[in-house]
Amino acid sequence: MKLKLPKTSAVLVKGKSFRLAEVDAGSEKPFAHHPSNREDATPRLLELRKRLFELQELLYAEHKQALLLVFQAMDTGGKDGAIGNLLTGVNPAGVTVASFKAPSPEELSHDFLWRIHAQAPKRGHIGVYNRSHYEDVLVTRVHDIVDDKTAKQRFEDINNFESMLTNNGTRILKFFLHISKEEQAARLQARLDDPAKNWKFDPNDLKERARWNDYQAVYEDALRHCSPDHAPWFVIPANQKWARDLAIAEIVVAALEEMNPQPPKPTFDVKAQLIE
């Protein structure tokens, strides 16, 4: 199913001609023309949260479909903040969040999608991947763990995997939170400057930052090869957190509206029930 893109700063990846460098990480559309961007966006965000709560409740009650949200970003890209903002107010009983870090020895003993499939959302649930199977065609390529031939095969495996989930009732939306190199520098510095945030800083982040261009190249390649209509990638300009959050909420709510979950019909005679 092809989602009609709401009016946001998000960019839908379509085709092999996509260029990540052409996406403005600081875009504030559709509020860029207003003098008080964040303030103008807040009422709409609150409206979207209310609707998301209603749709999630219907999805949970219907128990026929699932929604999988995939989040990827460079270091400091804001995945945790974006996920937390999106899920504010939803029923935690209907949400699962999986965070994928470096695979364990057990996980490495299986195919790269084994641990991913195990965390796919069950019917009635919204599942969130904080990092995902795409790590296996991103960091692995930058660090020469897999070669280009293997990466191309994995693109095909990923597309087949996502098609299988879709065919079994799971809607998939994928978000790349796009920040500029300058914004990343500011966020890393903020972690050093604030003692309360020092724990977030990892010296290894600086080594990864030095390979910024390599990461941009492999991200662009993955986005180009793995964005079919049924499992699209959305590049979310993420320098401005409020614009990021608004764009994601707009897309998720629009997708759930298209899914149109319906409450199950009662299996008993409602009118015959008497509460004394």
C-alpha positions as CSV (number, residue, x, y, z in Angstrom):
1,M,0.0,0.0,0.0
2,K,1.4,3.4,-1.0
3,L,1.0,6.0,1.7
4,K,0.0,9.5,0.6
5,L,2.7,11.6,2.2
6,P,1.3,14.3,4.6
7,K,2.5,17.8,4.3
8,T,5.7,17.7,6.4
9,S,9.4,18.2,6.1
10,A,9.9,14.5,5.5
11,V,11.2,13.3,2.1
12,L,10.0,10.0,0.8
13,V,12.8,7.9,-0.8
14,K,11.8,6.8,-4.3
15,G,14.1,5.3,-6.9
16,K,17.8,5.0,-7.4
17,S,18.3,8.7,-8.2
18,F,17.8,9.7,-4.5
19,R,20.5,11.9,-3.1
20,L,20.8,12.2,0.7
21,A,23.0,15.3,0.3
22,E,20.0,17.1,-1.4
23,V,17.8,16.8,1.8
24,D,18.1,19.9,4.1
25,A,18.7,18.5,7.6
26,G,17.5,21.9,9.0
27,S,14.2,22.0,7.1
28,E,11.2,23.2,9.2
29,K,8.4,22.7,6.6
30,P,5.5,23.2,6.7
31,F,5.9,25.9,9.4
32,A,9.0,27.5,8.0
33,H,7.1,30.7,7.0
34,H,5.9,31.4,10.5
35,P,7.7,33.6,13.0
36,S,7.2,31.2,15.9
37,N,7.8,27.7,14.4
38,R,7.7,25.5,17.5
39,E,4.7,27.3,19.0
40,D,2.7,27.0,15.8
41,A,3.5,23.3,15.5
42,T,2.6,22.3,19.1
43,P,-1.2,22.4,18.7
44,R,-1.0,20.1,15.7
45,L,1.4,17.7,17.6
46,L,-1.1,17.5,20.5
47,E,-3.9,16.8,18.1
48,L,-1.9,14.0,16.5
49,R,-1.0,12.4,19.8
50,K,-4.7,12.3,20.7
51,R,-5.5,10.6,17.4
52,L,-2.6,8.2,17.7
53,F,-4.0,7.1,21.1
54,E,-7.4,6.4,19.6
55,L,-6.0,4.5,16.6
56,Q,-3.7,2.4,18.7
57,E,-6.6,1.4,20.9
58,L,-8.5,0.3,17.8
59,L,-5.5,-1.6,16.5
60,Y,-5.1,-3.4,19.8
61,A,-8.7,-4.3,20.0
62,E,-9.0,-5.4,16.3
63,H,-6.0,-7.8,16.7
64,K,-5.6,-8.3,13.0
65,Q,-2.9,-6.0,11.9
66,A,0.4,-4.7,13.2
67,L,2.6,-1.6,12.6
68,L,6.4,-1.7,12.6
69,L,8.4,1.5,12.9
70,V,12.1,1.4,12.1
71,F,14.4,4.2,13.3
72,Q,17.9,4.7,12.0
73,A,20.3,7.7,12.5
74,M,23.8,8.8,12.8
75,D,25.2,9.1,16.4
76,T,23.2,11.8,18.3
77,G,20.6,11.7,15.6
78,G,17.8,11.7,18.2
79,K,16.3,8.2,17.9
80,D,15.5,7.9,21.6
81,G,14.0,11.3,21.8
82,A,11.9,10.8,18.6
83,I,10.6,7.5,19.8
84,G,9.8,8.8,23.3
85,N,8.0,11.8,21.9
86,L,5.9,9.7,19.4
87,L,4.8,7.2,22.1
88,T,3.9,9.8,24.7
89,G,0.4,8.9,25.9
90,V,-0.1,5.6,24.1
91,N,-1.0,2.5,26.0
92,P,2.3,0.6,26.7
93,A,0.5,-2.7,26.6
94,G,0.2,-2.3,22.9
95,V,3.7,-1.3,22.1
96,T,7.0,-3.2,22.0
97,V,10.4,-1.5,21.6
98,A,13.5,-3.4,20.5
99,S,17.0,-1.9,20.6
100,F,19.6,-3.7,18.4
101,K,23.2,-3.3,19.4
102,A,26.2,-5.3,18.4
103,P,25.1,-9.0,18.0
104,S,25.9,-11.5,20.7
105,P,27.8,-14.7,19.9
106,E,24.5,-16.6,19.9
107,E,23.0,-14.1,17.4
108,L,26.1,-14.3,15.2
109,S,25.5,-18.1,15.0
110,H,22.4,-17.4,13.0
111,D,21.5,-15.5,9.9
112,F,21.5,-11.7,10.4
113,L,17.7,-11.5,10.3
114,W,17.2,-14.1,13.0
115,R,17.2,-11.8,15.9
116,I,15.2,-9.1,14.0
117,H,12.4,-11.4,13.1
118,A,12.0,-12.5,16.8
119,Q,11.2,-8.9,17.7
120,A,8.6,-8.3,15.0
121,P,5.3,-7.0,16.5
122,K,2.4,-9.3,17.0
123,R,-1.0,-8.5,15.7
124,G,-2.6,-5.6,17.4
125,H,0.7,-4.0,18.4
126,I,2.9,-1.2,17.3
127,G,6.5,-2.4,17.2
128,V,9.5,-0.1,17.2
129,Y,13.1,-0.9,16.2
130,N,15.6,1.4,17.7
131,R,18.3,0.6,15.1
132,S,17.5,-2.5,13.1
133,H,18.5,-5.1,10.5
134,Y,19.9,-2.1,8.5
135,E,22.9,-2.0,10.8
136,D,24.0,-5.1,8.9
137,V,24.4,-3.1,5.7
138,L,25.7,0.0,7.3
139,V,28.3,-0.3,10.0
140,T,29.4,-3.6,8.6
141,R,30.2,-2.0,5.3
142,V,32.0,1.0,6.8
143,H,34.2,-1.3,8.9
144,D,34.7,-3.8,6.0
145,I,33.0,-6.7,7.8
146,V,31.0,-7.4,4.7
147,D,31.9,-6.6,1.1
148,D,29.7,-4.9,-1.5
149,K,28.6,-8.2,-3.0
150,T,27.3,-9.4,0.4
151,A,25.6,-6.1,1.1
152,K,23.7,-6.4,-2.2
153,Q,22.5,-9.8,-1.3
154,R,21.4,-8.5,2.1
155,F,19.4,-5.8,0.4
156,E,17.5,-8.5,-1.4
157,D,17.1,-10.5,1.9
158,I,15.8,-7.4,3.6
159,N,13.3,-6.6,0.9
160,N,12.1,-10.2,1.0
161,F,11.8,-10.2,4.8
162,E,9.9,-6.9,4.8
163,S,7.6,-8.3,2.0
164,M,6.9,-11.3,4.1
165,L,5.9,-9.2,7.1
166,T,3.7,-7.1,5.0
167,N,2.0,-10.1,3.4
168,N,1.2,-11.2,7.0
169,G,-0.5,-8.0,8.0
170,T,2.3,-5.8,9.3
171,R,2.6,-2.3,8.0
172,I,6.2,-1.0,7.9
173,L,7.4,2.6,8.1
174,K,11.1,3.4,8.2
175,F,12.6,6.7,9.4
176,F,16.1,8.0,8.8
177,L,16.6,10.9,11.2
178,H,18.9,13.2,9.1
179,I,21.1,15.6,10.9
180,S,24.0,17.7,9.6
181,K,27.6,17.2,10.6
182,E,27.6,20.6,12.3
183,E,24.5,19.6,14.3
184,Q,26.2,16.4,15.4
185,A,29.2,18.3,16.6
186,A,27.0,20.6,18.7
187,R,25.2,17.7,20.2
188,L,28.4,15.9,21.1
189,Q,29.8,19.0,22.6
190,A,26.7,19.5,24.7
191,R,27.2,16.0,26.1
192,L,30.7,17.0,27.2
193,D,29.6,20.4,28.6
194,D,26.8,19.1,30.8
195,P,27.9,16.8,33.6
196,A,24.4,15.3,33.7
197,K,24.9,14.2,30.1
198,N,28.5,13.0,30.2
199,W,27.3,9.4,30.4
200,K,25.9,9.7,26.9
201,F,29.3,10.5,25.5
202,D,31.4,7.7,24.1
203,P,34.9,8.5,22.8
204,N,34.3,5.9,20.1
205,D,31.7,8.3,18.7
206,L,34.5,10.5,17.5
207,K,36.1,7.7,15.6
208,E,32.8,7.0,13.9
209,R,32.3,10.7,13.2
210,A,35.6,10.8,11.3
211,R,34.0,8.4,8.9
212,W,31.0,10.6,8.3
213,N,31.2,10.5,4.5
214,D,31.5,6.7,4.5
215,Y,28.3,6.5,6.6
216,Q,26.4,8.9,4.4
217,A,27.4,6.8,1.3
218,V,26.2,3.5,2.8
219,Y,23.0,5.0,4.2
220,E,22.2,6.5,0.8
221,D,22.8,3.1,-0.9
222,A,20.6,1.3,1.6
223,L,17.8,3.9,1.3
224,R,17.9,3.6,-2.5
225,H,17.7,-0.2,-2.6
226,C,15.2,-0.8,0.2
227,S,12.3,1.6,-0.2
228,P,9.4,-0.1,-1.9
229,D,5.9,1.2,-1.6
230,H,4.9,-1.3,1.1
231,A,8.0,-0.5,3.3
232,P,9.1,3.0,2.5
233,W,12.0,5.0,3.9
234,F,11.3,8.6,5.0
235,V,14.2,10.9,5.5
236,I,13.3,13.2,8.4
237,P,15.2,16.5,8.7
238,A,16.1,16.3,12.4
239,N,18.3,19.3,13.2
240,Q,15.1,20.8,14.7
241,K,13.6,18.3,17.1
242,W,10.1,19.8,17.0
243,A,10.0,19.5,13.2
244,R,11.3,16.0,13.4
245,D,8.6,14.9,15.9
246,L,5.8,16.6,14.0
247,A,6.8,14.9,10.7
248,I,7.0,11.4,12.2
249,A,3.7,11.8,14.0
250,E,2.0,13.0,10.8
251,I,3.2,10.0,8.9
252,V,2.4,7.4,11.6
253,V,-1.1,8.7,12.1
254,A,-1.7,8.8,8.3
255,A,-0.6,5.2,8.0
256,L,-2.9,4.1,10.8
257,E,-5.8,6.0,9.3
258,E,-5.2,4.0,6.1
259,M,-5.0,0.8,8.0
260,N,-8.4,1.7,9.4
261,P,-8.5,-0.7,12.4
262,Q,-12.0,-1.6,13.5
263,P,-13.2,-2.7,16.9
264,P,-14.4,-6.3,17.0
265,K,-18.1,-7.0,17.1
266,P,-19.3,-8.3,20.5
267,T,-19.9,-12.1,20.8
268,F,-22.9,-11.6,23.0
269,D,-26.2,-9.8,23.0
270,V,-25.3,-6.3,24.2
271,K,-28.9,-5.3,24.8
272,A,-29.6,-8.4,26.9
273,Q,-26.9,-7.4,29.4
274,L,-28.2,-6.0,32.7
275,I,-26.0,-4.3,35.2
276,E,-27.6,-4.1,38.6
